[in-house]
Amino acid sequence: MRLLAFFKREAVLTVAALCALATMVLVPPDAAYLGYIDLRVLCLLLCLMAVVAGFQSCEAFQWLAGHLLSRGTGPRALAVILVLLPFFCSMAVTNDVALITFAPFALLLLDQMDCRAAAVPLLVLQTIAANLGSMATPVGNPQNLYLYGAYGLSAGDFFPVVLPLAGISLACLTAAALPVLPRDLQIPPVHPQPLRQPGKLALYGALFLLCLLTVFRILPYGLLTVLVLGTLAAVEPALLRKLDVSLLCTFICFFVVSGNLGRLPAVHGFLQSLLERSTLLTGVLTSQIISNVPAAVLLSGFTDNWRELLLGVDIGGLGTPVASLASLITLKLYLRSPGARPARYLAVFTAWNAALLAVLLAAVWLTSVGA
């Protein structure tokens, strides 16, 4: 029973491990396996998870949300704030953390305002906002962090590619959020709680800056790992037990799968032929099936066209609920709420995702034609 519970709780890791084992049958383990693992990415992921856990322990995001909502906003402004909070915060703390923080907060506010009818469109837009906002920075999501390191990108390479689409996404999400809440909605006053443990928050902020310096290759990742884990062990050791080690194990499995498939001539040739036709669309379509993080790891071994791959897996987070695993966070949250209507949620989710996916693909196409 414990094993079944683990498989259910860690479904992504389980599937990744099974895929890795299957490829190990085709490509028996040897010394080349050591070259599969990107230790820098794993250390950066671990450090970022640790710092974000510190931010969460200080309730920094709840304080930010309460502070923004305490200014007597109307329904339209409130809807925009609730949607754009995960958009901007995901740029720093990843899309899944932004949703874990702000989606329950949004449901709580809707219950207080007796406006549960707006839950579906609001949660859907928050999900899309977190996924699209996260593409604006190298640390916004795991696939960006991986591709930034795997291709040896610089800030000058990365930001000109993603920021135009992030700007288009911001405009679309703002417009979409405006009519979500009724105009005559009575909004209860929000009283923000005082900031907890400002000293610790400043410490975690400093560690986050060190993470950014490491992402941009100014600080060695080994030194960062020692500093971050050593600080947590000294200041708040309980957080070390809360780190998502399964994500790191999942990445290791992805590395093994990608490395082994690259050594199979038939698979290598097939993926290369798809990527030569359109790296962008291959990234988008692969993300719909296996999610955008494993798609990035898998496809990066077969193409040098990092621009289209980066855009493909980031835009590819739109579409099916599994295209970005962060989308499952809000889906599960909604399904556990009273009076949940799964069919309506999936219908609204699919409609908005398809619409924004089409807009962003058109924007990329128009940009490439103009160039």
N, C-alpha and C positions, 0 to 999 in steps of 0.2 A: 504493500500500500504506500509506503514511504517513497519507493521508487517511482510509482505511478504519479504520486503527488509532485515529485521533483520534475518529471517529464512534463506535466501539465503546467507547472510554474515556470519552467525554463524551456518552453517549446522551441524557441529560436535556437538556443544553444544545442538542444537535443538534435534538431534537424541538421544544424551545421556540423555537429560531431559525427552523425551518421554519414553525411556526405563526405566528410574528410576520411572516414574509415573506408568508404567505398572506393575513393580514389587511391587510397594506400594499397588496396588489393591490386589495382592496375599499375601503380608505380610504387614498388616496395621501398620502404624507408632506406635512405642512404645519406651520405654526407651533404648532398645538395639541399636536403631539407633545412639545414641551418640557414641557408640563404633566403628561404621563404619569409622568415619572421622579421618584421620591421620593428626592432626593439625601440626605436625612437618614438614611433607612433604609440606603442603600448605604454611607454613611460609618460608621454604627454597626456594620454587619455586618463591614466591613473591619477596624475597630479590634478588635472582639471576636475575630475570627479571629486577628489578630496577637497579642493577649494570650494566647489559649489556646495558640497555637503556642509562646509563651514558657514557659507552664506545662509543656507536654509536653517541651520541651528540658531542663527541670530534673528531669524524671521525678517530678514531684510526686505524680501519681496512683498510680504504682507504689509510691512510698514510703508513701502513705496506705493502700493495700491491704495491703502487707506488714506495716505497723504494726498494723492491725486484726486480721490473721490470725495474729499472733505470740503471741496471748494464750491459746493452748491451747484453742481452741473445739472443741465436738463437731460431729458431722455436721449436725445440724439447724441449729445456730447458724451453721455455715460456709455452708450453703446460703442462709440468710437474708441473711447479709452479702454473698455474691456477687451476689444479686439486688438488694439495696437499694443497693449501691455505685453502679451506674449510675442508679438512681432519684434519689438525692440529688445526685450530681455533675452530672447532666444539667441540673439547675436553674441551674447556674452556667456550664457549659461546652458546652451544647447536647447533644442526644440522640446525634448521630452521633459526636462526640468521646468521649462516655462509652462507647459501644459499641466504638469503635476501640481504646480503652484497656483495658476490662475483659473483653471477650469472649475475646480471645486469652489473657489472664491466667487466666480460668476453665478454658479448654481445657488449658492447661499444668498446672494443679493436678490436673485430672481424670486426665491421663496419669500424673502422679507417684503418684496414689493407685490406678492401675489401675481406674478407674471410668468408662470411656468410655461406658458404657450410659446414664449420666445426662446426656450432652452435649446431647441434643435438648431435653428439658424445661428444662434450665438455661439454654441459649442463648435459647430461646423466651421464658422468663420475664425474662431480662435485657433482651431487646429490648422487650418490653411495658413493663418498668420504666422504661427510658430514655425511651420515648415518653410515658408517663403522668407521670413525674416532671418532664419538661421543660415541661409545661403550667402548672406552678405559678408560674413567673416570666416576666416580659416578655422575658428574654434566654435562656430555656430552649430555644427553637426559633425558626426564622426567621419562621414565621407569626405567632407571638405578638409578636415585635419589630415586624413590619410593621403588624399590626392596632393595636397600642398606639399607634403613631405616626399611622397613617392616621385613626383616630377621635379623636385627641387625648385619650387616656385618662389618668387619674391613678391613683396607687397605690390610692386609695380606691375607684375604679371597678373596677379589675382584680382585686385579690386576693379580695374577697368572692365573686366569680363562680367563680374557679378552685380556691380552696383547699378547699372542701368536697369536690369530686370528687377532688382530690389525696389527701385524707385517706381517702376510701373506697378509692381505688386502693392506698394504702399497706397498709391492712388486708387487702385481697384478696390482694395480692402476698405479704405475710408468711405468710398461711395457705397459699397455694399452694406456697411455697418449702419449707415444713417437711418434707414427705415426699420431696423430690427425691433426697436422698442416703440410702443404706442406713444403718440405725442402728448396725450393727456395723462400719462403715467405719473403717479405720485411717488416721488423718490424719498425714502426716509433719510434723515441726516446720518452721515457716516462720521464716526468719531475715531480718528486714527490713534492707535496705541503708541506710546513712546518707544523710541528706538531701543531695543534690547542690546546690551553688551557692546556699546560703540567701540570699545577698545579692541575686542576680538574682531569686530567687523573691519576695523582699520587694518588689523593684522592679515585677515584673509584677503582684503583688497590688495595689500602689498604682495602677497603670494600670487594673486591673480596676475598682477603686472609682471612678475617674474615668469609666469607661464607664457604670457604674450612675448616676452623677450626671447624665450626659448623657441616658441613657434617661428619667430622671425630670425632664428639662428644667431642670436647675440649671446645667449647663455647656453652652456652645454646641458643636454638633457639629463645626464647623470648627476650633475650638481643640483639641478632643479629637483630631481626625485628625492635626493637626500634631504634637501632643505624642507620640502613640503611634508614628506612623511615624518621627518624628525620633529617638525613644528607641531603637527597633529598629535604625535605620540606624547609630546610634552604638555600641550595645552588642552587637548580634547581627545584622548585616546579612544573613547567610545565611538567616535566617527569612523575610525579605521575599520571597525567591524561592519559598518553600514555601506561600505564601498561596493559597487556593483562588479564584483570579480567575474561574474558570468559574462559580462560584456567583453572583458579582456580575453576570456577563454573562447568566446564566439569569434573574436577577431583572429585568434590563432588558428582556429578551424578554417576560417575563410582564407587565410594565408596558405594553408596546406592545400585546400581545394584548388585555389587559383594556381599555385605553383605546380601541382601535379597535372592539372588539365593542360597547362602550357607545355608539358613534356609529352603529351599525346598528339601525334601528328594530325590525326583526323579532326580532333576538337580544335586544335590550334588553327588549322586551315579554315574550318567552318566559321569560327569567331572572327578571324581576320577578314574573311570575305564580307561578313555582315558589317563590320566596322568600316571597311573601305567604302561601302555604299553610303552609309550615314552613321557616323559615330553618335551624333545627337539622338537620332531616333532609336538606335540600338540601346543607348543608355536609358532612354525613356521606357521603352518596351520591356527591357530586362528588369527594370525597377518594378514594373507592375506585377511581375511574377515572383521575384525572389527578394524584393525590397531594395532600396537604393544603396544601402551600405555594402551588402555583399556584391551588388552589381558593380560598384566602383572598384572593389578589390579584384573581382574577377576580370573585368574588362581592361583594367589598367595594364595588365600584362601583355595585351595584344595590340595596343595602339600608342602612338606618340601624340595623337591629337587630343591633348589634355583639355583644351578649351571646350570643345564640343562634349567631351566626356563629363567634364565638370558641370556644364549646363544641363546635360542630359540626365544625370543622376539627381541633380538638385530640382529641376523642373519635374523629373520623374517621380518625385515625392508626392505629386498630385496624381489623382486617379483612383486606384483601388485602395481599400483600407490597409492592405499590406505593403503598398508602395513605399510608405514611410511608416516604420513601426511605431513612431510617436503617435500616429493617428489612432492606434488601438487604445491609447491611454484614455482619450476622451470618449471613445466608443464604449469601453468597459465602464467608465464612470457613469455615462448616461444610462446604460442598461441596468445598472444597480439602483438608479433613482426611481422613486414612486411614479407609476403611470407611464413608464417608458414605452415608446412606440418604435420598435426596431426598424420596421419597414419604412416608416416616414423618415427616420434619421438617415438610413442608407440612401433613400431617394434624394433627399436634400444634399447629403454629402456627395453623392455621385454627380448631381447636377452642377453644384458649385465647383467641384474639382475639375469636371470636364470643361466648364466654361473658362476657368482661369488657365487650365493647361492649354487650351486652344489660343487664348490671348497671348500667352508667353511664347508659345511655339511660333505664332505669327510674328511676334516682335523679334525673335531671333532670326527668322527667315528674312524679314524686311531689313534688319541690320546687315545681314550677310550679303543681301542683294545690293544694298547701298554701298557696302565696302567694295 
